[in-house]
Amino acid sequence: MYKTILWLLILPVSLSYAQERAVRLGNDFGVLHFNSLEEQINSNRYKGGSFSGFNPVLYILKDKNSWFVRFESKRQTLERANEQSSSIFAIDMVHYMFDIEYYRKIVHLNQRISFHLGIGQNGHFNSQKLLISQPGFNPSRAIDMAAVNLSINPMFRWDWEKSKLYLRGSLSFFNYGARLNEDTLGDDLKFFTASLDQYLDFQFAASWFLALSKRWDIKPEYRLRYYAFEKAGQVRFLKQSWFLGIYYKI
């Protein structure tokens, strides 16, 4: 009788502890590299990259359901990447990104590998403006924003004893975004909607979670994002990221 009562008291605590350990809260540290073509400024391509130290994340990694929530911020100087004639030599870029992704397990391919399918909201805000130019060149700036960017997200997961490898892809099928309105002198934005054939947005991520202890994980990660569209000028944007994340399992 006493053993039964003790077991009933311990079981909820044990289950709660196991569930809590699925939640990972922490920050990613790493290098972001950008490659940008923004025709609201000019037709040249610009690139640059450096260290980024504020990229908070929240992960809920369960067997059947997973959540990935990330924020990313970076201010970066982009230098001209090609040799076309241009009065602009450098651009100041401010970049923010916010991703929410949900995944549901579809099938076990074998004992270690499973396939998951999800949906994501991948928002971003990029502001680029003139930093260095030849004398007499009029300053210009550009803004592109994805307020709503819905995507289909396939994912493969490999499970080992103390580690998990996630390979995730993302393809946007609907975008509600904005561009800086060139018809006015202010900073107002002109909003638009776009489908897959008008707005290409693709992402890929390889994330390897390694358990340091019952409460701490680290995660080496590679991420790639490319998007392209044409609204008030052509936009092509490629970002690559190499991160090391440190997470506390709540």
C-alpha positions, 0 to 999 in steps of 0.5 A: 500500500505504502509503495503504491502511494509513493509511486503515485506521488513520484510518477507525476514529478518524474513525468514533469521532469521528463517533459521539462527537459524537452524545452531548450532556452538559450542563445546562438553565437556565430558568424553571419555572412550576407550577399545582397542585390538591392535595385532600390539603391543600385544594380551592384551586388554587396557582401559582408559578414562578421560575428553576431552575439545576440540570437535568442532561441526557444526549442521544444523537442519532443518525439511527435511534436517540435517547435523552433522559435528564433530571433536574429539581429545584426548590423553589418557594413556591406562592401561592393562585390562586383566590378560594375561602375557605381558611385556607391562603395559601401552599404549600411544594413540593419537585419532582423529575423523572427522564425516560428516553426512547428513540426509533426512526425509523419513516419519512422524510416528506421530505428534512428531516422524519422521524417517530420513535416511542418509549417512556419512563419519566417518574418524579416526586416532589412534596411539598407542605406548609403554609407560611402559614395563619390562626392555629389551622389544623392543618398538612397536607401531601401527597405524590404520586410516580410510581415507574414511569410508562410512556409512548408517545412520538411525535416529529417531527424537522426537520434543517437544516445546523447545527440540529435541531428535535425535537417530542416528545409523551408519553402515559402508559399505566401508572403505579405511584405512591404517595400519603401515607397519611392513615390514619396519623400517620407519613410512610408512603406507600400505593402503587397502580397505575393505567392510562390511564383512571385516571391521565392524564399528558401531556407535550409538548416543543419542542427546537431544537438549534443547533450553536455549534461541533464540540463545543458546542450550545445548545438553546432549549426549551419543555416542558409537562406535565399530569397528573391522578388521584384517589387519597386526594383529587384531584390536578391538576398543570400545569408549564410550562418555558422552558429554555436548554441548553448541551451539550458533544458528547463 
